[in-house]
Amino acid sequence: MTEIQVKRLVNEAVLLHRDIAIRTDRLKTLKVDLVREARRHEHEFTPTENGGSRWSVTGNNGCIARVNFPAPALVSHIESEGETFDHVLGLAGESLDRLFASVYYLRPVSDFREEVVAALPRQDAAKLIELCQTTSAPRVSFETAQSKTS
């Protein structure tokens, strides 16, 4: 490449980088707006397989935006220092070893929710599961409409 070609290459790369940054910021703003709008249409949510929900909306051109609200995720561990740990111990009772892997903290076992429901009375099961969950941020995805060609 000549020096002029390299300079043009650098100029184009910098312009593209700036454009991507601007468009990325705009996309983040649009996604926040879509999440806000989705929350206004909670009655239109569709349940998802993993216990979450989804809101879909179609644009003028046939493209679809989906706002996914994942089910609360289980925490990776429960610190032994603190109120939550004491509540978990109390609710799990004799099922503690069946429901948690005890290391230096408690980690929910595989299929935790199902195991809790099978092991504990309904009200205690719901409380224990709630203590062991954390919220998950909504995600937005897009589907591009197929162009119709003649």
Sequence and secondary structure as in RCSB ss.txt:
>XXXX:A:sequence
MTEIQVKRLVNEAVLLHRDIAIRTDRLKTLKVDLVREARRHEHEFTPTENGGSRWSVTGNNGCIARVNFPAPALV
SHIESEGETFDHVLGLAGESLDRLFASVYYLRPVSDFREEVVAALPRQDAAKLIELCQTTSAPRVSFETAQSKTS
>XXXX:A:secstr
  HHHHHHHHHHHHHHHHHHHHHHHHHHHHHHHHHHHHHHTGGG EE TTS EEEEEE TTS EEEEEE   EE 
S EESSSHHHHHHHHHHGGGHHHHEEESSEEEE TTHHHHHHHHS HHHHHHHHHHTEE    EEEEE       
